[in-house]
């Protein structure tokens, strides 16, 4: 019998108190215990980025992050990006550029870009591309994705 | 049950196939060591976990106890005060933040920023990359070039060992039972020093190295004669190594492109690569020469600029 560990999390601004077995990943807890299924499960090896979430502002692969490690942390998932109904600029840019084929990789891309925008409101296209190195679109729909990134970078440039 | 659903639930089960294990998050180094002593080979030490959890998912490791370093205060610290000190729970991102702008440490930053993705860099630790002892451990060549020393803490107390010699084979280190790598220390870097890191992968990002090479060049007061050179090579032998014959070639010389190329040829002779899924041994040898030459030239250019 494996002991459960208490886990207090703040996810997208909401506080949760859970008990989890230590082998469960943050991905698993977000999807199954909190029903936040925007974060996707795919490679389970930190290679595809579909499960990317922010832990205390830093992008991590939630498939390689034990839930117990997130004790006391602030988590942001794709569901927490838009404020009320207002999409963030990167979300708008994905919509406007149709940067989506099957859509499975989209939450991970959005969260990776959001991580950059938290620290740097005017990133270059190169910085945005670097930030999504760890996100794979298996449909190979990169043209639209890069267009969306360029739109965010151009908007930042225009604001300079 | 519908057949399709059954297969889905089987898949779900396999996806979270790590464990079960007991999880320990002690709040002192002494307790970490006691737990490692108590559970012996049944225990695994958890730092970033990006390698350990994958090995567990693949069934290559099945520890009954995970002993985490996350609760030990101060281990995630990186400080640059003359010497660079990297705590064993510090991530690659922590390291990059602490050495940003240092020309002498640029090679170390380059290695950190090309190891895995941003998501991995935010979690993986420098110490974990060393202790995993992979032949292609990218953090090791630049740390070898900077004469890194390791603080190892175990049941008998603390000892200091050079990184050079710490790795004793693929997946093997000189760590004693219940001993923990607690800090990586880089001695004060001399003036007029430049470092650089070069690597090639099958694609341009987030892949294991086919070859990686780091170089350090420290110049004499005249600003052109090479006082000290270091070359570290990964993925070309059972562990990353220093190409010492190539280094010796450079001492007292003015570093030219021709001399860098010659050093690359010697480094190639010192390497002992294998054929694998990423590249042939022959290709690796060629790349040891090429990347050594490039890294030396880049390091020398930086040394001149400082």
Boltz contact constraints between the chains, C-beta under 6 A:
constraints:
  - contact:
      token1: [A, 2]
      token2: [B, 20]
      max_distance: 6.0
  - contact:
      token1: [A, 22]
      token2: [B, 23]
      max_distance: 6.0
  - contact:
      token1: [A, 23]
      token2: [B, 18]
      max_distance: 6.0
  - contact:
      token1: [A, 23]
      token2: [B, 19]
      max_distance: 6.0
  - contact:
      token1: [A, 23]
      token2: [B, 20]
      max_distance: 6.0
  - contact:
      token1: [A, 28]
      token2: [B, 16]
      max_distance: 6.0
  - contact:
      token1: [A, 44]
      token2: [B, 15]
      max_distance: 6.0
  - contact:
      token1: [A, 45]
      token2: [B, 54]
      max_distance: 6.0
  - contact:
      token1: [A, 46]
      token2: [B, 50]
      max_distance: 6.0
  - contact:
      token1: [A, 46]
      token2: [B, 120]
      max_distance: 6.0
  - contact:
      token1: [A, 52]
      token2: [B, 119]
      max_distance: 6.0
  - contact:
      token1: [A, 58]
      token2: [B, 122]
      max_distance: 6.0
  - contact:
      token1: [A, 59]
      token2: [B, 118]
      max_distance: 6.0
  - contact:
      token1: [A, 59]
      token2: [B, 119]
      max_distance: 6.0
  - contact:
      token1: [A, 60]
      token2: [B, 119]
      max_distance: 6.0
  - contact:
      token1: [A, 60]
      token2: [B, 122]
      max_distance: 6.0
  - contact:
      token1: [A, 60]
      token2: [B, 123]
      max_distance: 6.0
  - contact:
      token1: [A, 61]
      token2: [B, 119]
      max_distance: 6.0
  - contact:
      token1: [A, 64]
      token2: [B, 50]
      max_distance: 6.0
  - contact:
      token1: [A, 64]
      token2: [B, 53]
      max_distance: 6.0
  - contact:
      token1: [A, 68]
      token2: [B, 23]
      max_distance: 6.0
  - contact:
      token1: [A, 131]
      token2: [B, 118]
      max_distance: 6.0
  - contact:
      token1: [A, 133]
      token2: [B, 117]
      max_distance: 6.0
  - contact:
      token1: [A, 133]
      token2: [B, 205]
      max_distance: 6.0
  - contact:
      token1: [A, 133]
      token2: [B, 206]
      max_distance: 6.0
  - contact:
      token1: [A, 134]
      token2: [B, 117]
      max_distance: 6.0
  - contact:
      token1: [A, 134]
      token2: [B, 118]
      max_distance: 6.0
  - contact:
      token1: [A, 134]
      token2: [B, 119]
      max_distance: 6.0
  - contact:
      token1: [A, 134]
      token2: [B, 206]
      max_distance: 6.0
